[in-house]
Amino acid sequence: MSKLTDSQVDLIATKVASLLNPSQGAEPIQAPVVPDLGQTGQAHYGVFATVDAAVKATRVAYEALNKLTLEQRVTIIDSIRAKMRIHGEELARQAHAETGMGRFEDKVLKNQLVTEKTEGPEALTPKALSGDRGLTLTEWAPYGVIGSITPSTNPTSTIICNTIGMLAAGNGVVFNVHPMAKETSILNVELLNEAIIEAGGPPNLVTTVASPTIKSANELMHHKGVDLLVVTGGEAVVKAAMSSGKRALCAGPGNPPVVVDETANIEQAARDIVRGAGTDNGIICVLEKEVFVVESVADQLLAAFPRHGAVVLKSHEVNQLEKVIFEKTHGMRKPGVMNKEMIGKDIQYILSKIGMQVADDIRIAIMPVSVGHPLIWTEQLMPVLPLARVPNVDQAIDLAKAAEHNFRHTAVIHSQNINSLSRMARVMGCSIFVKNGPTLAGLGYGGEGYTSFSIASPTGDGLTGPHSFVRPIRCVLVDNFRIV
């Protein structure tokens, strides 16, 4: 595609604006006929040759959205959910095929989860305060155009989740998707535009560039037409976003620890750990990444794992597997560099590299190691889970704090001791803290609450949703409307 000129972009904006006719905001607008854009460089609704063209088109759509009623915005979100229910499995299948990571059936689960449990406009309720001097009303205004950078590990679930939350708050969004998931993500954006237009909303409310790169991501982060950044990725992209000069909500890495003490329901703990750590082959940032178990119940826990879909490795197998999963290590209690070829792969494939064959229903491998082992201290993104024995629960909690690297992302404890539960909650200070369940419960899967696939712990915002993508607006009426 050729780069759009400013005059071509203005032509697109004029044509789209004329189709929308938003002057009578209370009346539903009709789904527009797709305009013939000729050689403007727009491949489909939502897909543009350049960041600049995408941002400008999204600005037009955002302004049209904000002339619609709240009821119409709800209709748009409902249409998106309906469309994603139909196409969620297709998107999951394509994401698995394109990235080569994770498990298809778990990607379906993720798409279903964000489709159903991402908060919509109902999350934004006005606040009113009245007193002798009158009435103050606080409402929630959108930022405008949001720039969002998405990962290869959760491409479609992040796009769906962010789109619902951002549009529910009244914004438009420009995605710079991960190049490894480009085709899937572009299809996702096109389907979202279909859903929006079918509901009477403006085209190009959700956009992306046809050929995403590091350069285009950097351009998006610094574009003057972008009002807010939402970034889901590794430490480098988070650092870049936080240095952009814009307000940024950043979802960075995690290394979620699990503590199992002597009061835990051991069978339940084993089941939940396997269920969590094995989901999508461990590539979700919230999942269990290392286990600290109190010595007195360690043998019981290790014996329980095989009953729930895990294989426990022997010491010589641990030694062999280290050479497969690491590209480089830097010593005890230091993160290593994982072998990228093993990230997100099935445990059957990974273990085959050391000559092991395990049944198809095995989800993870448990690696008994010392507390200083590099895998304890590394976010591994694969279904290989290190486990270390410790003398008592207090030491387990202290080690969990250290191994989590103060990301303040996610942590888990299995215990019936209220003192241990309380102490770990205070010590960790994580955005998600799960007690007696898999980490997935913290995303609303098997637990209460809404879901989010952008957990902005580095910037202190926690689980993002519509409330994250709005600005408080205070309206004050002096000396009136104090009714009682």
C-alpha positions as CSV (number, residue, x, y, z in Angstrom):
1,M,0.0,0.0,0.0
2,S,1.2,3.5,-0.8
3,K,1.4,6.1,2.0
4,L,-1.7,8.4,2.3
5,T,-1.2,12.0,1.6
6,D,-2.8,14.6,3.9
7,S,-5.3,15.5,1.2
8,Q,-6.3,11.8,0.7
9,V,-6.8,11.4,4.5
10,D,-8.9,14.6,4.5
11,L,-11.0,13.1,1.7
12,I,-11.6,9.9,3.7
13,A,-12.6,12.0,6.7
14,T,-15.0,14.1,4.7
15,K,-16.7,11.1,3.0
16,V,-17.0,9.2,6.3
17,A,-18.3,12.2,8.2
18,S,-20.9,12.9,5.4
19,L,-22.1,9.3,5.8
20,L,-22.5,9.6,9.5
21,N,-24.7,12.8,9.5
22,P,-24.4,12.9,13.3
23,S,-26.2,16.3,13.8
24,Q,-29.3,14.6,15.2
25,G,-27.6,12.6,17.9
26,A,-30.7,11.2,19.5
27,E,-31.7,9.5,16.2
28,P,-30.1,6.1,15.3
29,I,-27.8,6.4,12.4
30,Q,-27.9,4.0,9.5
31,A,-25.0,1.6,8.7
32,P,-23.1,3.5,6.0
33,V,-22.5,2.1,2.6
34,V,-18.8,1.3,2.2
35,P,-17.3,4.3,0.2
36,D,-15.2,3.8,-2.9
37,L,-11.9,5.1,-1.6
38,G,-10.0,4.2,-4.8
39,Q,-6.2,4.3,-4.2
40,T,-6.3,6.0,-0.8
41,G,-4.5,3.2,0.9
42,Q,-7.3,1.9,3.1
43,A,-7.6,-1.9,2.6
44,H,-10.7,-2.4,4.6
45,Y,-12.6,-0.6,7.3
46,G,-10.2,-0.2,10.2
47,V,-7.0,-1.1,8.3
48,F,-4.7,1.6,7.1
49,A,-1.3,1.9,5.4
50,T,0.0,4.4,8.0
51,V,-0.3,5.3,11.6
52,D,-1.2,8.9,10.7
53,A,-4.1,7.8,8.5
54,A,-5.4,5.4,11.1
55,V,-5.3,8.1,13.8
56,K,-7.1,10.7,11.7
57,A,-9.8,8.2,10.7
58,T,-10.3,7.2,14.3
59,R,-10.6,10.8,15.3
60,V,-13.5,11.3,12.9
61,A,-15.2,8.2,14.2
62,Y,-14.6,9.2,17.9
63,E,-16.3,12.6,17.3
64,A,-19.2,10.8,15.7
65,L,-19.5,8.3,18.6
66,N,-19.8,11.1,21.1
67,K,-22.8,12.6,19.3
68,L,-24.7,9.4,19.8
69,T,-26.7,8.6,22.9
70,L,-25.5,6.3,25.7
71,E,-28.2,3.8,24.6
72,Q,-26.7,3.7,21.2
73,R,-23.2,3.1,22.7
74,V,-24.7,0.2,24.7
75,T,-26.1,-1.2,21.4
76,I,-22.7,-1.0,19.8
77,I,-21.1,-2.9,22.7
78,D,-23.8,-5.6,22.5
79,S,-23.2,-6.0,18.8
80,I,-19.5,-6.4,19.4
81,R,-20.2,-9.1,22.0
82,A,-22.6,-10.9,19.6
83,K,-20.0,-10.8,16.8
84,M,-17.2,-12.1,19.0
85,R,-19.5,-15.0,20.2
86,I,-19.8,-16.0,16.6
87,H,-16.2,-15.6,15.5
88,G,-14.3,-16.2,18.8
89,E,-13.4,-19.8,17.9
90,E,-12.3,-18.8,14.4
91,L,-10.0,-16.1,15.8
92,A,-8.6,-18.5,18.4
93,R,-7.8,-21.1,15.7
94,Q,-6.1,-18.5,13.5
95,A,-4.1,-17.0,16.4
96,H,-2.9,-20.5,17.3
97,A,-1.9,-21.3,13.8
98,E,-0.2,-17.9,13.2
99,T,1.8,-17.6,16.4
100,G,2.4,-21.3,17.1
101,M,1.9,-20.7,20.8
102,G,-0.5,-22.0,23.4
103,R,-3.5,-24.2,23.0
104,F,-6.4,-23.6,20.7
105,E,-9.0,-24.7,23.2
106,D,-7.7,-22.3,25.8
107,K,-7.6,-19.4,23.3
108,V,-11.3,-20.1,22.7
109,L,-11.8,-19.9,26.5
110,K,-9.9,-16.5,26.6
111,N,-12.0,-15.1,23.8
112,Q,-15.2,-16.2,25.5
113,L,-14.1,-14.8,28.8
114,V,-13.3,-11.3,27.6
115,T,-16.4,-11.3,25.4
116,E,-18.7,-12.0,28.3
117,K,-17.0,-10.5,31.3
118,T,-15.3,-7.3,30.1
119,E,-17.2,-4.4,31.6
120,G,-19.3,-2.2,29.4
121,P,-20.9,1.3,29.8
122,E,-22.8,0.1,32.9
123,A,-19.5,0.4,34.8
124,L,-19.5,4.2,34.5
125,T,-22.1,5.7,36.9
126,P,-22.2,9.4,37.7
127,K,-21.5,10.6,41.3
128,A,-23.6,13.3,42.9
129,L,-22.9,15.3,46.1
130,S,-25.4,17.9,47.5
131,G,-25.0,20.3,50.4
132,D,-26.0,23.7,51.7
133,R,-24.0,25.3,48.8
134,G,-25.7,23.4,46.0
135,L,-25.0,20.3,43.9
136,T,-21.9,18.8,42.4
137,L,-22.1,16.2,39.7
138,T,-19.1,14.1,38.6
139,E,-19.4,12.4,35.2
140,W,-16.9,10.5,33.1
141,A,-15.5,11.8,29.9
142,P,-13.5,9.9,27.3
143,Y,-9.9,10.7,26.5
144,G,-10.5,10.6,22.7
145,V,-8.2,8.5,20.6
146,I,-6.3,5.8,22.4
147,G,-3.2,4.2,21.1
148,S,-3.0,0.5,22.1
149,I,0.0,-1.9,21.7
150,T,-0.9,-5.6,21.9
151,P,1.1,-8.8,22.5
152,S,1.5,-12.0,20.5
153,T,0.6,-14.1,23.5
154,N,-2.9,-12.9,23.9
155,P,-3.6,-11.1,20.6
156,T,-7.3,-11.5,20.0
157,S,-8.4,-11.6,23.7
158,T,-6.5,-8.3,24.3
159,I,-8.0,-6.6,21.3
160,I,-11.5,-7.7,22.2
161,C,-11.1,-6.7,25.8
162,N,-9.6,-3.4,25.1
163,T,-12.1,-2.5,22.4
164,I,-15.1,-3.2,24.6
165,G,-13.7,-1.2,27.5
166,M,-12.4,1.7,25.5
167,L,-15.5,2.1,23.3
168,A,-17.8,1.7,26.4
169,A,-16.0,4.7,27.8
170,G,-16.6,6.6,24.6
171,N,-13.2,6.5,23.0
172,G,-11.8,5.3,19.6
173,V,-8.7,3.1,19.5
174,V,-5.8,2.6,17.1
175,F,-4.0,-0.7,17.6
176,N,-0.4,-1.5,16.8
177,V,-0.6,-5.2,17.0
178,H,2.3,-7.7,17.4
179,P,3.8,-8.6,14.0
180,M,3.7,-12.3,14.9
181,A,-0.1,-12.1,15.2
182,K,-0.7,-9.5,12.4
183,E,-3.1,-11.5,10.2
184,T,-5.3,-12.6,13.0
185,S,-5.3,-9.2,14.6
186,I,-6.3,-7.5,11.3
187,L,-9.2,-9.9,10.9
188,N,-10.2,-9.1,14.5
189,V,-10.2,-5.4,13.8
190,E,-12.3,-5.9,10.6
191,L,-14.8,-8.0,12.4
192,L,-15.1,-5.4,15.2
193,N,-15.8,-2.7,12.5
194,E,-18.5,-4.9,11.0
195,A,-20.1,-5.2,14.4
196,I,-20.0,-1.5,15.1
197,I,-21.4,-0.5,11.6
198,E,-24.1,-3.1,11.9
199,A,-25.2,-1.5,15.2
200,G,-25.4,1.9,13.5
201,G,-22.0,3.1,14.7
202,P,-19.3,4.9,12.8
203,P,-16.7,3.0,10.7
204,N,-13.0,3.2,11.8
205,L,-13.8,3.5,15.5
206,V,-11.3,0.7,15.8
207,T,-8.2,0.8,13.5
208,T,-4.8,-0.7,12.9
209,V,-1.9,-0.4,10.5
210,A,-1.6,-3.1,7.8
211,S,2.1,-3.7,8.5
212,P,2.8,-3.2,12.2
213,T,6.5,-2.8,13.2
214,I,8.5,-1.4,16.1
215,K,8.7,1.8,14.1
216,S,5.0,2.1,13.8
217,A,4.6,1.4,17.5
218,N,7.0,4.2,18.3
219,E,5.1,6.5,15.9
220,L,1.8,5.7,17.5
221,M,3.2,6.4,21.0
222,H,4.4,9.9,19.9
223,H,1.5,10.8,17.6
224,K,0.0,14.2,18.5
225,G,-3.5,12.8,17.7
226,V,-3.2,10.1,20.4
227,D,-4.6,11.1,23.8
228,L,-3.8,8.1,25.9
229,L,-1.6,5.0,25.6
230,V,-2.5,1.5,26.7
231,V,0.4,-0.9,26.3
232,T,0.5,-4.7,26.9
233,G,3.9,-6.2,26.5
234,G,7.4,-6.7,27.8
235,E,9.7,-4.4,29.8
236,A,11.1,-2.6,26.7
237,V,7.8,-1.4,25.3
238,V,6.5,-0.5,28.7
239,K,9.6,1.7,29.3
240,A,9.2,3.3,25.9
241,A,5.5,4.1,26.6
242,M,6.2,5.6,30.0
243,S,8.9,7.8,28.4
244,S,6.6,9.0,25.6
245,G,5.3,12.1,27.4
246,K,1.7,10.9,27.3
247,R,-0.4,9.3,30.0
248,A,0.2,5.6,29.7
249,L,-1.5,2.6,31.2
250,C,1.1,-0.2,31.0
251,A,0.6,-3.9,31.5
252,G,4.1,-5.4,31.8
253,P,5.6,-8.7,32.8
254,G,4.8,-10.9,35.8
255,N,6.3,-13.8,37.6
256,P,3.4,-15.0,39.8
257,P,4.4,-17.1,42.8
258,V,2.4,-19.7,44.5
259,V,2.7,-20.5,48.3
260,V,1.4,-23.7,49.7
261,D,1.5,-24.1,53.5
262,E,0.9,-27.0,55.8
263,T,-2.8,-26.1,56.3
264,A,-3.7,-26.1,52.6
265,N,-6.1,-28.5,51.0
266,I,-3.4,-30.3,49.1
267,E,-5.5,-32.1,46.5
268,Q,-7.3,-28.8,45.6
269,A,-3.9,-26.9,45.5
270,A,-2.5,-29.5,43.1
271,R,-5.6,-29.3,40.9
272,D,-5.7,-25.5,40.8
273,I,-2.0,-25.1,40.2
274,V,-2.1,-27.5,37.2
275,R,-5.2,-25.8,35.9
276,G,-3.7,-22.4,36.1
277,A,-0.2,-23.0,35.0
278,G,-1.2,-25.2,32.2
279,T,-3.7,-22.8,30.6
280,D,-2.6,-21.8,27.1
281,N,0.7,-23.5,27.8
282,G,1.6,-20.8,30.4
283,I,1.8,-17.8,28.1
284,I,-0.7,-15.6,30.1
285,C,1.1,-13.2,32.4
286,V,-1.2,-13.9,35.4
287,L,-0.5,-17.6,35.5
288,E,1.4,-19.5,38.2
289,K,5.1,-19.4,37.4
290,E,6.8,-20.9,40.5
291,V,5.7,-22.8,43.7
292,F,7.1,-22.5,47.2
293,V,5.7,-25.4,49.4
294,V,6.3,-25.9,53.1
295,E,8.6,-28.9,53.6
296,S,6.1,-30.8,55.8
297,V,3.6,-31.2,53.0
298,A,5.9,-31.1,49.9
299,D,5.8,-34.8,49.4
300,Q,2.0,-34.9,49.5
301,L,1.8,-32.1,47.0
302,L,4.2,-33.8,44.6
303,A,2.3,-37.0,44.9
304,A,-1.0,-35.3,44.1
305,F,0.2,-33.6,40.9
306,P,0.1,-36.7,38.6
307,R,-3.6,-37.2,39.6
308,H,-4.4,-33.8,38.0
309,G,-2.5,-33.8,34.8
310,A,1.1,-33.1,35.7
311,V,4.3,-35.1,35.4
312,V,6.9,-34.7,38.2
313,L,10.4,-34.7,36.8
314,K,13.3,-36.7,38.4
315,S,16.6,-34.9,39.1
316,H,18.4,-36.2,36.0
317,E,15.4,-35.1,33.8
318,V,15.5,-31.6,35.4
319,N,19.2,-31.4,34.5
320,Q,18.5,-32.4,30.9
321,L,15.5,-30.1,30.5
322,E,17.5,-27.1,31.7
323,K,19.6,-27.3,28.6
324,V,16.5,-27.3,26.4
325,I,14.5,-24.5,27.9
326,F,17.3,-22.0,28.6
327,E,19.3,-20.1,26.0
328,K,21.5,-18.6,28.8
329,T,21.6,-18.5,32.6
330,H,23.2,-15.9,34.8
331,G,23.6,-17.7,38.1
332,M,21.5,-18.5,41.1
333,R,18.6,-16.2,42.0
334,K,18.9,-14.4,38.7
335,P,16.6,-14.5,35.7
336,G,17.8,-16.5,32.7
337,V,17.0,-16.2,29.0
338,M,14.4,-18.7,27.8
339,N,14.7,-20.6,24.6
340,K,12.1,-18.8,22.4
341,E,11.4,-21.9,20.4
342,M,9.9,-23.5,23.5
343,I,7.7,-20.6,24.5
344,G,4.0,-21.6,24.5
345,K,4.7,-25.1,23.2
346,D,2.9,-28.2,24.5
347,I,4.6,-30.0,27.2
348,Q,4.7,-33.2,25.0
349,Y,6.8,-31.3,22.5
350,I,9.1,-29.8,25.1
351,L,9.8,-33.1,26.9
352,S,10.3,-34.9,23.6
353,K,13.5,-32.9,23.3
354,I,15.0,-34.9,26.2
355,G,13.5,-38.2,25.0
356,M,10.5,-38.3,27.3
357,Q,7.0,-39.3,26.1
358,V,4.0,-38.4,28.1
359,A,0.3,-38.9,27.6
360,D,-1.8,-36.3,25.7
361,D,-3.7,-35.3,28.8
362,I,-0.6,-34.1,30.6
363,R,-0.7,-30.3,30.9
364,I,2.5,-29.3,32.7
365,A,5.8,-30.7,34.0
366,I,6.8,-30.0,37.7
367,M,10.5,-29.3,38.2
368,P,11.6,-29.8,41.8
369,V,14.5,-27.4,42.3
370,S,16.3,-25.3,44.9
371,V,15.1,-21.8,45.8
372,G,17.9,-20.3,43.9
373,H,17.3,-22.1,40.6
374,P,17.1,-19.6,37.6
375,L,13.7,-20.9,36.6
376,I,12.2,-19.7,39.9
377,W,13.3,-16.2,39.0
378,T,12.4,-16.2,35.3
379,E,9.0,-15.6,33.7
380,Q,9.2,-18.7,31.5
381,L,5.9,-18.6,29.4
382,M,5.9,-22.3,29.0
383,P,4.2,-25.3,30.9
384,V,7.3,-26.1,33.0
385,L,6.7,-25.1,36.6
386,P,9.6,-25.0,39.2
387,L,8.8,-26.1,42.7
388,A,11.0,-25.4,45.8
389,R,10.7,-26.7,49.3
390,V,10.9,-24.2,52.2
391,P,11.0,-24.7,56.0
392,N,7.9,-22.6,56.8
393,V,5.2,-20.4,55.4
394,D,6.9,-17.1,56.4
395,Q,10.0,-18.0,54.4
396,A,7.8,-19.0,51.5
397,I,6.1,-15.6,51.5
398,D,9.4,-13.8,51.7
399,L,10.7,-15.8,48.8
400,A,7.6,-15.2,46.8
401,K,8.0,-11.5,47.3
402,A,11.6,-11.7,46.0
403,A,10.9,-14.0,43.1
404,E,8.0,-11.7,41.9
405,H,10.6,-9.0,41.4
406,N,8.2,-6.3,42.8
407,F,6.2,-6.3,39.6
408,R,3.1,-6.3,41.9
409,H,1.3,-8.3,39.3
410,T,-0.2,-11.5,40.6
411,A,0.3,-13.9,43.5
412,V,-1.4,-17.0,45.0
413,I,-1.6,-18.7,48.3
414,H,-3.2,-22.0,49.3
415,S,-3.8,-22.0,53.0
416,Q,-6.5,-22.1,55.7
417,N,-4.5,-20.0,58.1
418,I,-6.0,-16.5,58.2
419,N,-2.7,-15.0,59.5
420,S,-0.8,-16.4,56.5
421,L,-3.4,-15.2,54.1
422,S,-3.4,-11.7,55.5
423,R,0.4,-11.5,55.7
424,M,1.0,-12.5,52.1
425,A,-1.7,-10.0,50.9
426,R,0.1,-7.2,52.7
427,V,3.6,-8.3,51.7
428,M,2.9,-8.8,48.0
429,G,0.7,-5.8,47.2
430,C,-0.2,-7.3,43.8
431,S,-2.9,-6.2,41.4
432,I,-4.3,-9.7,41.7
433,F,-4.1,-11.8,44.8
434,V,-5.8,-15.2,44.8
435,K,-6.5,-17.3,47.9
436,N,-7.2,-21.0,47.5
437,G,-7.8,-21.0,43.7
438,P,-6.1,-20.8,40.4
439,T,-4.8,-17.4,39.2
440,L,-7.6,-17.5,36.5
441,A,-10.1,-16.7,39.3
442,G,-8.5,-13.3,39.5
443,L,-9.6,-12.7,35.9
444,G,-13.2,-13.6,36.8
445,Y,-12.9,-17.2,35.5
446,G,-14.1,-19.3,38.4
447,G,-14.1,-16.3,40.6
448,E,-16.2,-13.1,41.0
449,G,-15.5,-9.8,39.2
450,Y,-14.9,-8.5,35.7
451,T,-12.0,-9.6,33.5
452,S,-9.1,-7.7,31.9
453,F,-6.2,-8.7,29.7
454,S,-4.4,-5.5,30.2
455,I,-3.3,-5.5,33.9
456,A,-1.4,-2.2,34.3
457,S,0.7,-3.0,37.4
458,P,3.8,-1.0,36.3
459,T,1.7,2.2,36.3
460,G,-0.3,1.3,39.3
461,D,-3.7,1.1,37.5
462,G,-4.3,-2.6,38.0
463,L,-7.0,-4.4,36.0
464,T,-8.1,-2.0,33.3
465,G,-11.6,-1.4,32.2
466,P,-14.0,1.4,31.2
467,H,-13.1,3.2,34.4
468,S,-9.5,3.3,33.3
469,F,-10.2,5.1,30.0
470,V,-12.2,8.1,31.2
471,R,-11.4,11.5,32.9
472,P,-13.6,12.8,35.8
473,I,-15.5,15.9,34.8
474,R,-17.0,18.0,37.7
475,C,-20.1,20.1,37.1
476,V,-21.1,22.4,40.0
477,L,-24.4,24.2,40.6
478,V,-24.0,26.8,43.3
479,D,-26.8,27.3,46.0
480,N,-29.4,25.2,44.3
481,F,-30.8,21.7,44.1
482,R,-30.2,20.9,47.8
483,I,-33.7,19.3,48.0
484,V,-33.6,18.0,51.6
